[in-house]
Amino acid sequence: LDFIEKKFNGRSRLYVGNFTNDPTEAQLKEILSQYGEVGEMFYNKEKMFAFLRMGSRLEAEKAKRELDGQMRNGRPLKVRFAPHQGAIKVLNLGPWVSNELLHRSFSIFGDIERCLVLSDDRGRTKGEGIIEFERKPAALEAIKRCNEGCYFLTSSLRPVIAELIEENEDEDGMQEKMLLKRNTEYHKE
């Protein structure tokens, strides 16, 4: 498998919020372009948030690290990784399913950005995997096919179970800067 990261993939998608309604879409793109190439953007000026794709995961991480909490017109920016729209989790995989077999089996539904079988610290399969499609309809079709019928990857009769990955990994945990320090309970504690 080719593990070279594709440009503007779902893993490089950011949520930017809590900005004042004075920056235009072009100004927001200009701010973010300091950290890398900015792709497609959904900008909601009324609710003061945007979703956008950076050129790579590394550029998105840099933009998140530098801009999250940065004060703009008296308000701290909130920058988070957005959930991957086309990511699914597959369960009930047999012990002989590899990254390559999983990729080959699910590529019939659409183009895949990333595909891996999860393994434990000893290198043994956990029986589950993650597939990140380029587009959400491909992910929904794969889920429909697995859950409405039987989808087998090997000769053993283990049907694959698939589900959308809704939650986003919280890699940062609860940081001090995220606490509401104006709250009286905070000072009391």
Sequence and secondary structure as in RCSB ss.txt:
>XXXX:A:sequence
LDFIEKKFNGRSRLYVGNFTNDPTEAQLKEILSQYGEVGEMFYNKEKMFAFLRMGSRLEAEKAKRELDGQMRNGR
PLKVRFAPHQGAIKVLNLGPWVSNELLHRSFSIFGDIERCLVLSDDRGRTKGEGIIEFERKPAALEAIKRCNEGC
YFLTSSLRPVIAELIEENEDEDGMQEKMLLKRNTEYHKE
>XXXX:A:secstr
      TT GGGEEEEE   S S HHHHHHHHTTSS EEEEEEETTTTEEEEEESSHHHHHHHHHHHTT EETTE
E EEEE   TTEEEEE   TT  HHHHHHHHTTSS EEEEEEEE TTS EEEEEEEEESSHHHHHHHHHHHHHS 
  SSSS    EEEE  S   SS S GGGS TTSHHHHH 
